[in-house]
Amino acid sequence: MIGKTHLATALAYEGCLQGHSTLFTTAIDIINTLAAAQSANRFKLELKKYLSPDILLIDELGYLPIDKIGADLLFQVFSQRYETGSTILTTNQAYKNWVKIFNNDATLTSAVLDRLLHHAQTIPIEGKSYRMKDQIEEP
């Protein structure tokens, strides 16, 4: 059973137990929050919410399409957290497919991966969905 979110949450929880501040969110929530904040002239204040925790857990990167604005907003979070805080990501996409996540912008995708992978530990997980474990399999 896969359990990407469960594993990521367990890592963040252990960080909490060791006294680190932690924020759990989804990639789409970050994009929606920052896009709304930009139009309301509250961008820096809202961005700080994602920059200040010791551990930022971003769930479901790549599950929903991201437009150019969303890709740029996520890049700002990744770029400004680089070497200042830990970021845990869950995704169902291999790195080679990330250019699709970031609106087919190869340059931006390369910059994101450069910052995220520099000090990263990648844990590839394969298998059936944990949430579907009790579903009857069809032949």
N, CA, C and O atoms as a GROMACS GRO file, in nm:
protein
  556
    1MET      N    1   0.083  -0.117   0.000
    1MET     CA    2   0.000   0.000   0.000
    1MET      C    3   0.089   0.125   0.000
    1MET      O    4   0.190   0.129   0.070
    2ILE      N    5   0.051   0.223  -0.077
    2ILE     CA    6   0.139   0.337  -0.100
    2ILE      C    7   0.155   0.424   0.024
    2ILE      O    8   0.261   0.416   0.087
    3GLY      N    9   0.059   0.504   0.063
    3GLY     CA   10   0.067   0.582   0.186
    3GLY      C   11   0.163   0.699   0.184
    3GLY      O   12   0.227   0.726   0.285
    4LYS      N   13   0.175   0.770   0.070
    4LYS     CA   14   0.268   0.884   0.061
    4LYS      C   15   0.235   0.992   0.163
    4LYS      O   16   0.323   1.040   0.233
    5THR      N   17   0.108   1.029   0.170
    5THR     CA   18   0.067   1.133   0.264
    5THR      C   19   0.088   1.087   0.408
    5THR      O   20   0.130   1.165   0.493
    6HIS      N   21   0.058   0.961   0.434
    6HIS     CA   22   0.077   0.909   0.569
    6HIS      C   23   0.224   0.915   0.610
    6HIS      O   24   0.254   0.957   0.722
    7LEU      N   25   0.313   0.874   0.523
    7LEU     CA   26   0.456   0.880   0.552
    7LEU      C   27   0.503   1.023   0.572
    7LEU      O   28   0.577   1.053   0.666
    8ALA      N   29   0.460   1.112   0.483
    8ALA     CA   30   0.500   1.253   0.493
    8ALA      C   31   0.449   1.315   0.623
    8ALA      O   32   0.521   1.390   0.689
    9THR      N   33   0.326   1.283   0.659
    9THR     CA   34   0.269   1.334   0.784
    9THR      C   35   0.344   1.280   0.905
    9THR      O   36   0.365   1.352   1.002
   10ALA      N   37   0.384   1.154   0.899
   10ALA     CA   38   0.461   1.095   1.010
   10ALA      C   39   0.596   1.166   1.026
   10ALA      O   40   0.640   1.191   1.138
   11LEU      N   41   0.661   1.198   0.914
   11LEU     CA   42   0.788   1.270   0.921
   11LEU      C   43   0.768   1.410   0.982
   11LEU      O   44   0.846   1.453   1.067
   12ALA      N   45   0.663   1.478   0.938
   12ALA     CA   46   0.635   1.611   0.992
   12ALA      C   47   0.598   1.604   1.140
   12ALA      O   48   0.639   1.689   1.219
   13TYR      N   49   0.522   1.503   1.177
   13TYR     CA   50   0.484   1.484   1.317
   13TYR      C   51   0.608   1.463   1.405
   13TYR      O   52   0.618   1.518   1.515
   14GLU      N   53   0.702   1.383   1.356
   14GLU     CA   54   0.826   1.362   1.431
   14GLU      C   55   0.900   1.495   1.447
   14GLU      O   56   0.959   1.522   1.552
   15GLY      N   57   0.896   1.578   1.342
   15GLY     CA   58   0.956   1.711   1.353
   15GLY      C   59   0.889   1.794   1.461
   15GLY      O   60   0.956   1.865   1.536
   16CYS      N   61   0.757   1.784   1.468
   16CYS     CA   62   0.682   1.856   1.574
   16CYS      C   63   0.725   1.808   1.711
   16CYS      O   64   0.745   1.889   1.802
   17LEU      N   65   0.740   1.678   1.727
   17LEU     CA   66   0.781   1.622   1.856
   17LEU      C   67   0.920   1.672   1.897
   17LEU      O   68   0.952   1.678   2.016
   18GLN      N   69   1.002   1.706   1.797
   18GLN     CA   70   1.135   1.757   1.825
   18GLN      C   71   1.138   1.909   1.834
   18GLN      O   72   1.245   1.970   1.841
   19GLY      N   73   1.019   1.971   1.836
   19GLY     CA   74   1.010   2.114   1.859
   19GLY      C   75   1.011   2.202   1.734
   19GLY      O   76   1.023   2.324   1.746
   20HIS      N   77   0.998   2.142   1.616
   20HIS     CA   78   0.998   2.221   1.492
   20HIS      C   79   0.857   2.263   1.455
   20HIS      O   80   0.762   2.184   1.468
   21SER      N   81   0.842   2.386   1.410
   21SER     CA   82   0.712   2.432   1.362
   21SER      C   83   0.683   2.368   1.227
   21SER      O   84   0.774   2.350   1.145
   22THR      N   85   0.557   2.332   1.204
   22THR     CA   86   0.520   2.257   1.085
   22THR      C   87   0.388   2.309   1.028
   22THR      O   88   0.297   2.346   1.103
   23LEU      N   89   0.379   2.310   0.896
   23LEU     CA   90   0.254   2.346   0.828
   23LEU      C   91   0.225   2.241   0.723
   23LEU      O   92   0.311   2.209   0.641
   24PHE      N   93   0.104   2.187   0.726
   24PHE     CA   94   0.056   2.092   0.625
   24PHE      C   95  -0.039   2.165   0.532
   24PHE      O   96  -0.131   2.232   0.577
   25THR      N   97  -0.017   2.153   0.401
   25THR     CA   98  -0.103   2.215   0.302
   25THR      C   99  -0.095   2.137   0.173
   25THR      O  100  -0.016   2.042   0.162
   26THR      N  101  -0.174   2.174   0.075
   26THR     CA  102  -0.163   2.114  -0.057
   26THR      C  103  -0.106   2.217  -0.154
   26THR      O  104  -0.111   2.338  -0.128
   27ALA      N  105  -0.052   2.170  -0.263
   27ALA     CA  106   0.003   2.260  -0.364
   27ALA      C  107  -0.104   2.356  -0.416
   27ALA      O  108  -0.078   2.475  -0.431
   28ILE      N  109  -0.222   2.304  -0.441
   28ILE     CA  110  -0.330   2.389  -0.494
   28ILE      C  111  -0.374   2.492  -0.390
   28ILE      O  112  -0.406   2.605  -0.427
   29ASP      N  113  -0.375   2.456  -0.263
   29ASP     CA  114  -0.410   2.554  -0.158
   29ASP      C  115  -0.308   2.668  -0.154
   29ASP      O  116  -0.345   2.784  -0.137
   30ILE      N  117  -0.181   2.635  -0.170
   30ILE     CA  118  -0.078   2.741  -0.174
   30ILE      C  119  -0.106   2.835  -0.292
   30ILE      O  120  -0.106   2.957  -0.276
   31ILE      N  121  -0.128   2.778  -0.407
   31ILE     CA  122  -0.152   2.858  -0.527
   31ILE      C  123  -0.275   2.945  -0.509
   31ILE      O  124  -0.270   3.066  -0.535
   32ASN      N  125  -0.384   2.887  -0.465
   32ASN     CA  126  -0.509   2.963  -0.448
   32ASN      C  127  -0.495   3.073  -0.344
   32ASN      O  128  -0.542   3.185  -0.364
   33THR      N  129  -0.430   3.042  -0.234
   33THR     CA  130  -0.411   3.141  -0.128
   33THR      C  131  -0.323   3.257  -0.174
   33THR      O  132  -0.356   3.373  -0.152
   34LEU      N  133  -0.211   3.224  -0.239
   34LEU     CA  134  -0.120   3.330  -0.284
   34LEU      C  135  -0.178   3.411  -0.400
   34LEU      O  136  -0.154   3.531  -0.409
   35ALA      N  137  -0.254   3.347  -0.488
   35ALA     CA  138  -0.316   3.421  -0.598
   35ALA      C  139  -0.419   3.520  -0.544
   35ALA      O  140  -0.425   3.634  -0.589
   36ALA      N  141  -0.499   3.477  -0.448
   36ALA     CA  142  -0.597   3.566  -0.387
   36ALA      C  143  -0.527   3.678  -0.311
   36ALA      O  144  -0.570   3.794  -0.315
   37ALA      N  145  -0.419   3.645  -0.243
   37ALA     CA  146  -0.345   3.746  -0.166
   37ALA      C  147  -0.282   3.850  -0.258
   37ALA      O  148  -0.275   3.968  -0.224
   38GLN      N  149  -0.236   3.806  -0.375
   38GLN     CA  150  -0.177   3.899  -0.471
   38GLN      C  151  -0.279   4.004  -0.514
   38GLN      O  152  -0.247   4.123  -0.520
   39SER      N  153  -0.399   3.960  -0.544
   39SER     CA  154  -0.501   4.055  -0.590
   39SER      C  155  -0.554   4.142  -0.477
   39SER      O  156  -0.613   4.247  -0.502
   40ALA      N  157  -0.532   4.101  -0.351
   40ALA     CA  158  -0.578   4.179  -0.236
   40ALA      C  159  -0.464   4.256  -0.169
   40ALA      O  160  -0.480   4.309  -0.059
   41ASN      N  161  -0.350   4.262  -0.236
   41ASN     CA  162  -0.232   4.332  -0.183
   41ASN      C  163  -0.188   4.279  -0.046
   41ASN      O  164  -0.146   4.356   0.040
   42ARG      N  165  -0.198   4.148  -0.027
   42ARG     CA  166  -0.154   4.083   0.097
   42ARG      C  167  -0.051   3.974   0.068
   42ARG      O  168  -0.031   3.884   0.149
   43PHE      N  169   0.014   3.981  -0.047
   43PHE     CA  170   0.099   3.872  -0.093
   43PHE      C  171   0.213   3.841   0.005
   43PHE      O  172   0.233   3.726   0.043
   44LYS      N  173   0.288   3.942   0.044
   44LYS     CA  174   0.403   3.918   0.132
   44LYS      C  175   0.361   3.857   0.265
   44LYS      O  176   0.430   3.771   0.319
   45LEU      N  177   0.248   3.902   0.317
   45LEU     CA  178   0.197   3.847   0.443
   45LEU      C  179   0.161   3.700   0.428
   45LEU      O  180   0.196   3.618   0.514
   46GLU      N  181   0.091   3.666   0.321
   46GLU     CA  182   0.051   3.526   0.300
   46GLU      C  183   0.171   3.439   0.265
   46GLU      O  184   0.179   3.325   0.309
   47LEU      N  185   0.265   3.492   0.187
   47LEU     CA  186   0.384   3.416   0.152
   47LEU      C  187   0.462   3.378   0.278
   47LEU      O  188   0.517   3.269   0.288
   48LYS      N  189   0.467   3.470   0.373
   48LYS     CA  190   0.540   3.446   0.499
   48LYS      C  191   0.486   3.321   0.570
   48LYS      O  192   0.562   3.250   0.636
   49LYS      N  193   0.357   3.295   0.556
   49LYS     CA  194   0.295   3.178   0.618
   49LYS      C  195   0.363   3.049   0.569
   49LYS      O  196   0.374   2.952   0.644
   50TYR      N  197   0.406   3.048   0.444
   50TYR     CA  198   0.470   2.929   0.387
   50TYR      C  199   0.622   2.929   0.404
   50TYR      O  200   0.686   2.825   0.390
   51LEU      N  201   0.678   3.045   0.433
   51LEU     CA  202   0.823   3.055   0.448
   51LEU      C  203   0.867   3.035   0.593
   51LEU      O  204   0.980   2.992   0.617
   52SER      N  205   0.781   3.066   0.689
   52SER     CA  206   0.824   3.066   0.828
   52SER      C  207   0.831   2.931   0.897
   52SER      O  208   0.915   2.916   0.986
   53PRO      N  209   0.750   2.830   0.863
   53PRO     CA  210   0.762   2.704   0.937
   53PRO      C  211   0.896   2.635   0.912
   53PRO      O  212   0.953   2.645   0.803
   54ASP      N  213   0.944   2.566   1.014
   54ASP     CA  214   1.066   2.487   0.997
   54ASP      C  215   1.044   2.377   0.894
   54ASP      O  216   1.133   2.346   0.814
   55ILE      N  217   0.924   2.318   0.896
   55ILE     CA  218   0.889   2.210   0.803
   55ILE      C  219   0.760   2.248   0.732
   55ILE      O  220   0.658   2.276   0.795
   56LEU      N  221   0.765   2.250   0.600
   56LEU     CA  222   0.646   2.274   0.518
   56LEU      C  223   0.616   2.145   0.443
   56LEU      O  224   0.696   2.100   0.362
   57LEU      N  225   0.501   2.086   0.471
   57LEU     CA  226   0.458   1.964   0.403
   57LEU      C  227   0.357   2.004   0.296
   57LEU      O  228   0.250   2.056   0.326
   58ILE      N  229   0.393   1.980   0.170
   58ILE     CA  230   0.306   2.013   0.057
   58ILE      C  231   0.258   1.882  -0.002
   58ILE      O  232   0.336   1.804  -0.058
   59ASP      N  233   0.130   1.858   0.009
   59ASP     CA  234   0.068   1.734  -0.038
   59ASP      C  235   0.012   1.753  -0.178
   59ASP      O  236  -0.032   1.862  -0.215
   60GLU      N  237   0.013   1.645  -0.254
   60GLU     CA  238  -0.057   1.636  -0.383
   60GLU      C  239  -0.003   1.729  -0.492
   60GLU      O  240  -0.081   1.785  -0.568
   61LEU      N  241   0.128   1.746  -0.501
   61LEU     CA  242   0.185   1.823  -0.611
   61LEU      C  243   0.166   1.745  -0.740
   61LEU      O  244   0.208   1.630  -0.750
   62GLY      N  245   0.104   1.809  -0.838
   62GLY     CA  246   0.085   1.746  -0.967
   62GLY      C  247  -0.045   1.671  -0.985
   62GLY      O  248  -0.068   1.613  -1.091
   63TYR      N  249  -0.130   1.671  -0.884
   63TYR     CA  250  -0.258   1.603  -0.898
   63TYR      C  251  -0.356   1.683  -0.983
   63TYR      O  252  -0.438   1.626  -1.054
   64LEU      N  253  -0.346   1.815  -0.976
   64LEU     CA  254  -0.430   1.904  -1.056
   64LEU      C  255  -0.340   1.991  -1.143
   64LEU      O  256  -0.228   2.022  -1.104
   65PRO      N  257  -0.389   2.031  -1.260
   65PRO     CA  258  -0.306   2.114  -1.348
   65PRO      C  259  -0.277   2.251  -1.286
   65PRO      O  260  -0.360   2.307  -1.214
   66ILE      N  261  -0.158   2.302  -1.316
   66ILE     CA  262  -0.115   2.432  -1.265
   66ILE      C  263  -0.087   2.523  -1.383
   66ILE      O  264  -0.015   2.486  -1.476
   67ASP      N  265  -0.145   2.642  -1.380
   67ASP     CA  266  -0.121   2.737  -1.488
   67ASP      C  267   0.008   2.814  -1.463
   67ASP      O  268   0.077   2.790  -1.364
   68LYS      N  269   0.042   2.906  -1.553
   68LYS     CA  270   0.167   2.983  -1.543
   68LYS      C  271   0.175   3.059  -1.411
   68LYS      O  272   0.279   3.058  -1.345
   69ILE      N  273   0.066   3.123  -1.371
   69ILE     CA  274   0.066   3.200  -1.246
   69ILE      C  275   0.090   3.106  -1.128
   69ILE      O  276   0.170   3.137  -1.039
   70GLY      N  277   0.022   2.994  -1.126
   70GLY     CA  278   0.039   2.897  -1.018
   70GLY      C  279   0.180   2.843  -1.011
   70GLY      O  280   0.236   2.827  -0.903
   71ALA      N  281   0.239   2.814  -1.128
   71ALA     CA  282   0.377   2.764  -1.132
   71ALA      C  283   0.472   2.869  -1.077
   71ALA      O  284   0.564   2.836  -1.002
   72ASP      N  285   0.451   2.994  -1.115
   72ASP     CA  286   0.537   3.102  -1.065
   72ASP      C  287   0.523   3.120  -0.914
   72ASP      O  288   0.622   3.144  -0.844
   73LEU      N  289   0.401   3.108  -0.863
   73LEU     CA  290   0.379   3.123  -0.719
   73LEU      C  291   0.446   3.010  -0.641
   73LEU      O  292   0.510   3.035  -0.538
   74LEU      N  293   0.432   2.886  -0.688
   74LEU     CA  294   0.499   2.775  -0.620
   74LEU      C  295   0.650   2.791  -0.626
   74LEU      O  296   0.720   2.762  -0.528
   75PHE      N  297   0.701   2.837  -0.739
   75PHE     CA  298   0.845   2.859  -0.750
   75PHE      C  299   0.893   2.958  -0.643
   75PHE      O  300   0.998   2.938  -0.583
   76GLN      N  301   0.816   3.062  -0.619
   76GLN     CA  302   0.856   3.159  -0.517
   76GLN      C  303   0.867   3.094  -0.380
   76GLN      O  304   0.958   3.124  -0.303
   77VAL      N  305   0.773   3.006  -0.349
   77VAL     CA  306   0.777   2.936  -0.220
   77VAL      C  307   0.902   2.848  -0.214
   77VAL      O  308   0.978   2.855  -0.117
   78PHE      N  309   0.923   2.766  -0.316
   78PHE     CA  310   1.039   2.676  -0.317
   78PHE      C  311   1.170   2.754  -0.314
   78PHE      O  312   1.262   2.719  -0.240
   79SER      N  313   1.177   2.858  -0.394
   79SER     CA  314   1.299   2.936  -0.406
   79SER      C  315   1.334   3.005  -0.274
   79SER      O  316   1.450   3.005  -0.232
   80GLN      N  317   1.234   3.064  -0.209
   80GLN     CA  318   1.262   3.138  -0.086
   80GLN      C  319   1.281   3.046   0.036
   80GLN      O  320   1.340   3.088   0.136
   81ARG      N  321   1.232   2.923   0.028
   81ARG     CA  322   1.256   2.827   0.136
   81ARG      C  323   1.390   2.757   0.120
   81ARG      O  324   1.439   2.695   0.215
   82TYR      N  325   1.451   2.766   0.003
   82TYR     CA  326   1.575   2.697  -0.026
   82TYR      C  327   1.681   2.730   0.079
   82TYR      O  328   1.715   2.846   0.102
   83GLU      N  329   1.731   2.626   0.141
   83GLU     CA  330   1.833   2.632   0.245
   83GLU      C  331   1.791   2.710   0.370
   83GLU      O  332   1.876   2.750   0.449
   84THR      N  333   1.661   2.734   0.387
   84THR     CA  334   1.615   2.801   0.509
   84THR      C  335   1.518   2.714   0.589
   84THR      O  336   1.499   2.738   0.708
   85GLY      N  337   1.457   2.615   0.525
   85GLY     CA  338   1.362   2.529   0.594
   85GLY      C  339   1.346   2.399   0.520
   85GLY      O  340   1.382   2.389   0.403
   86SER      N  341   1.292   2.300   0.586
   86SER     CA  342   1.269   2.170   0.524
   86SER      C  343   1.134   2.170   0.455
   86SER      O  344   1.035   2.222   0.506
   87THR      N  345   1.132   2.110   0.337
   87THR     CA  346   1.008   2.097   0.260
   87THR      C  347   0.987   1.950   0.227
   87THR      O  348   1.075   1.885   0.172
   88ILE      N  349   0.870   1.900   0.263
   88ILE     CA  350   0.833   1.763   0.231
   88ILE      C  351   0.723   1.771   0.125
   88ILE      O  352   0.625   1.843   0.141
   89LEU      N  353   0.742   1.697   0.017
   89LEU     CA  354   0.644   1.698  -0.093
   89LEU      C  355   0.591   1.557  -0.116
   89LEU      O  356   0.665   1.459  -0.105
   90THR      N  357   0.464   1.547  -0.149
   90THR     CA  358   0.411   1.422  -0.200
   90THR      C  359   0.362   1.448  -0.341
   90THR      O  360   0.304   1.553  -0.370
   91THR      N  361   0.387   1.353  -0.428
   91THR     CA  362   0.344   1.362  -0.567
   91THR      C  363   0.331   1.222  -0.624
   91THR      O  364   0.392   1.128  -0.573
   92ASN      N  365   0.253   1.210  -0.728
   92ASN     CA  366   0.244   1.082  -0.797
   92ASN      C  367   0.317   1.089  -0.930
   92ASN      O  368   0.298   1.004  -1.017
   93GLN      N  369   0.401   1.191  -0.947
   93GLN     CA  370   0.473   1.212  -1.073
   93GLN      C  371   0.623   1.196  -1.054
   93GLN      O  372   0.680   1.244  -0.956
   94ALA      N  373   0.688   1.126  -1.148
   94ALA     CA  374   0.834   1.116  -1.150
   94ALA      C  375   0.892   1.251  -1.189
   94ALA      O  376   0.826   1.330  -1.257
   95TYR      N  377   1.015   1.278  -1.146
   95TYR     CA  378   1.078   1.407  -1.176
   95TYR      C  379   1.078   1.437  -1.326
   95TYR      O  380   1.060   1.552  -1.366
   96LYS      N  381   1.097   1.336  -1.408
   96LYS     CA  382   1.102   1.358  -1.552
   96LYS      C  383   0.970   1.412  -1.607
   96LYS      O  384   0.968   1.467  -1.717
   97ASN      N  385   0.862   1.397  -1.532
   97ASN     CA  386   0.730   1.446  -1.576
   97ASN      C  387   0.693   1.582  -1.516
   97ASN      O  388   0.586   1.634  -1.544
   98TRP      N  389   0.781   1.638  -1.434
   98TRP     CA  390   0.747   1.761  -1.364
   98TRP      C  391   0.727   1.880  -1.456
   98TRP      O  392   0.658   1.975  -1.420
   99VAL      N  393   0.786   1.878  -1.574
   99VAL     CA  394   0.767   1.990  -1.666
   99VAL      C  395   0.618   2.005  -1.697
   99VAL      O  396   0.571   2.117  -1.720
  100LYS      N  397   0.543   1.894  -1.699
  100LYS     CA  398   0.398   1.901  -1.722
  100LYS      C  399   0.328   1.967  -1.603
  100LYS      O  400   0.231   2.041  -1.621
  101ILE      N  401   0.377   1.940  -1.482
  101ILE     CA  402   0.319   2.000  -1.362
  101ILE      C  403   0.334   2.152  -1.366
  101ILE      O  404   0.242   2.226  -1.330
  102PHE      N  405   0.453   2.197  -1.410
  102PHE     CA  406   0.483   2.340  -1.409
  102PHE      C  407   0.457   2.405  -1.544
  102PHE      O  408   0.540   2.478  -1.597
  103ASN      N  409   0.338   2.376  -1.598
  103ASN     CA  410   0.284   2.444  -1.716
  103ASN      C  411   0.379   2.437  -1.837
  103ASN      O  412   0.390   2.532  -1.914
  104ASN      N  413   0.447   2.323  -1.852
  104ASN     CA  414   0.539   2.299  -1.964
  104ASN      C  415   0.651   2.402  -1.973
  104ASN      O  416   0.701   2.431  -2.082
  105ASP      N  417   0.690   2.458  -1.860
  105ASP     CA  418   0.799   2.556  -1.855
  105ASP      C  419   0.925   2.482  -1.808
  105ASP      O  420   0.946   2.462  -1.688
  106ALA      N  421   1.008   2.442  -1.904
  106ALA     CA  422   1.127   2.363  -1.873
  106ALA      C  423   1.227   2.440  -1.787
  106ALA      O  424   1.292   2.382  -1.700
  107THR      N  425   1.239   2.569  -1.810
  107THR     CA  426   1.334   2.650  -1.734
  107THR      C  427   1.291   2.660  -1.588
  107THR      O  428   1.372   2.640  -1.497
  108LEU      N  429   1.164   2.689  -1.566
  108LEU     CA  430   1.112   2.698  -1.429
  108LEU      C  431   1.122   2.563  -1.360
  108LEU      O  432   1.162   2.555  -1.244
  109THR      N  433   1.085   2.456  -1.430
  109THR     CA  434   1.091   2.323  -1.372
  109THR      C  435   1.233   2.287  -1.332
  109THR      O  436   1.255   2.231  -1.224
  110SER      N  437   1.328   2.319  -1.416
  110SER     CA  438   1.468   2.293  -1.385
  110SER      C  439   1.512   2.370  -1.261
  110SER      O  440   1.584   2.316  -1.176
  111ALA      N  441   1.469   2.494  -1.249
  111ALA     CA  442   1.504   2.576  -1.132
  111ALA      C  443   1.439   2.521  -1.005
  111ALA      O  444   1.502   2.520  -0.899
  112VAL      N  445   1.315   2.477  -1.015
  112VAL     CA  446   1.247   2.417  -0.900
  112VAL      C  447   1.321   2.292  -0.855
  112VAL      O  448   1.354   2.277  -0.737
  113LEU      N  449   1.347   2.202  -0.949
  113LEU     CA  450   1.414   2.077  -0.915
  113LEU      C  451   1.554   2.101  -0.859
  113LEU      O  452   1.598   2.032  -0.767
  114ASP      N  453   1.624   2.199  -0.915
  114ASP     CA  454   1.757   2.234  -0.866
  114ASP      C  455   1.754   2.268  -0.718
  114ASP      O  456   1.837   2.222  -0.641
  115ARG      N  457   1.658   2.350  -0.679
  115ARG     CA  458   1.648   2.392  -0.539
  115ARG      C  459   1.596   2.281  -0.448
  115ARG      O  460   1.645   2.262  -0.337
  116LEU      N  461   1.497   2.207  -0.496
  116LEU     CA  462   1.440   2.102  -0.412
  116LEU      C  463   1.531   1.982  -0.395
  116LEU      O  464   1.534   1.922  -0.287
  117LEU      N  465   1.605   1.946  -0.497
  117LEU     CA  466   1.683   1.823  -0.491
  117LEU      C  467   1.824   1.842  -0.436
  117LEU      O  468   1.893   1.743  -0.410
  118HIS      N  469   1.869   1.965  -0.419
  118HIS     CA  470   2.006   1.990  -0.375
  118HIS      C  471   2.040   1.919  -0.245
  118HIS      O  472   2.147   1.859  -0.234
  119HIS      N  473   1.953   1.923  -0.148
  119HIS     CA  474   1.978   1.858  -0.019
  119HIS      C  475   1.872   1.752   0.011
  119HIS      O  476   1.845   1.722   0.128
  120ALA      N  477   1.812   1.697  -0.093
  120ALA     CA  478   1.692   1.614  -0.075
  120ALA      C  479   1.721   1.466  -0.053
  120ALA      O  480   1.826   1.413  -0.090
  121GLN      N  481   1.624   1.404   0.010
  121GLN     CA  482   1.613   1.259   0.015
  121GLN      C  483   1.484   1.226  -0.059
  121GLN      O  484   1.377   1.273  -0.021
  122THR      N  485   1.494   1.146  -0.163
  122THR     CA  486   1.376   1.106  -0.238
  122THR      C  487   1.338   0.964  -0.196
  122THR      O  488   1.422   0.874  -0.191
  123ILE      N  489   1.211   0.946  -0.166
  123ILE     CA  490   1.162   0.814  -0.127
  123ILE      C  491   1.058   0.771  -0.230
  123ILE      O  492   0.941   0.807  -0.219
  124PRO      N  493   1.101   0.692  -0.330
  124PRO     CA  494   1.003   0.645  -0.428
  124PRO      C  495   0.917   0.535  -0.367
  124PRO      O  496   0.968   0.442  -0.303
  125ILE      N  497   0.789   0.547  -0.387
  125ILE     CA  498   0.694   0.450  -0.332
  125ILE      C  499   0.606   0.404  -0.447
  125ILE      O  500   0.548   0.485  -0.519
  126GLU      N  501   0.597   0.274  -0.463
  126GLU     CA  502   0.513   0.219  -0.568
  126GLU      C  503   0.416   0.120  -0.507
  126GLU      O  504   0.443   0.061  -0.403
  127GLY      N  505   0.304   0.104  -0.572
  127GLY     CA  506   0.205   0.007  -0.526
  127GLY      C  507   0.066   0.061  -0.538
  127GLY      O  508   0.043   0.170  -0.592
  128LYS      N  509  -0.027  -0.016  -0.487
  128LYS     CA  510  -0.167   0.022  -0.492
  128LYS      C  511  -0.198   0.126  -0.386
  128LYS      O  512  -0.132   0.132  -0.283
  129SER      N  513  -0.298   0.206  -0.411
  129SER     CA  514  -0.340   0.310  -0.318
  129SER      C  515  -0.386   0.249  -0.186
  129SER      O  516  -0.462   0.152  -0.184
  130TYR      N  517  -0.340   0.308  -0.077
  130TYR     CA  518  -0.383   0.265   0.056
  130TYR      C  519  -0.534   0.284   0.073
  130TYR      O  520  -0.601   0.201   0.133
  131ARG      N  521  -0.585   0.394   0.019
  131ARG     CA  522  -0.728   0.424   0.034
  131ARG      C  523  -0.815   0.321  -0.038
  131ARG      O  524  -0.932   0.304  -0.005
  132MET      N  525  -0.758   0.254  -0.136
  132MET     CA  526  -0.835   0.155  -0.214
  132MET      C  527  -0.812   0.011  -0.165
  132MET      O  528  -0.859  -0.083  -0.229
  133LYS      N  529  -0.743  -0.006  -0.053
  133LYS     CA  530  -0.707  -0.139  -0.007
  133LYS      C  531  -0.826  -0.230   0.020
  133LYS      O  532  -0.814  -0.352   0.008
  134ASP      N  533  -0.938  -0.174   0.056
  134ASP     CA  534  -1.055  -0.255   0.089
  134ASP      C  535  -1.152  -0.270  -0.028
  134ASP      O  536  -1.257  -0.333  -0.014
  135GLN      N  537  -1.117  -0.212  -0.142
  135GLN     CA  538  -1.204  -0.223  -0.258
  135GLN      C  539  -1.189  -0.361  -0.322
  135GLN      O  540  -1.080  -0.420  -0.321
  136ILE      N  541  -1.296  -0.409  -0.376
  136ILE     CA  542  -1.292  -0.538  -0.445
  136ILE      C  543  -1.223  -0.520  -0.579
  136ILE      O  544  -1.260  -0.433  -0.657
  137GLU      N  545  -1.123  -0.603  -0.604
  137GLU     CA  546  -1.052  -0.596  -0.730
  137GLU      C  547  -1.132  -0.669  -0.836
  137GLU      O  548  -1.183  -0.779  -0.814
  138GLU      N  549  -1.141  -0.606  -0.952
  138GLU     CA  550  -1.209  -0.672  -1.064
  138GLU      C  551  -1.107  -0.755  -1.141
  138GLU      O  552  -0.989  -0.720  -1.146
  139PRO      N  553  -1.152  -0.865  -1.202
  139PRO     CA  554  -1.060  -0.952  -1.275
  139PRO      C  555  -0.996  -0.885  -1.394
  139PRO      O  556  -0.917  -0.948  -1.464
   0.00000   0.00000   0.00000
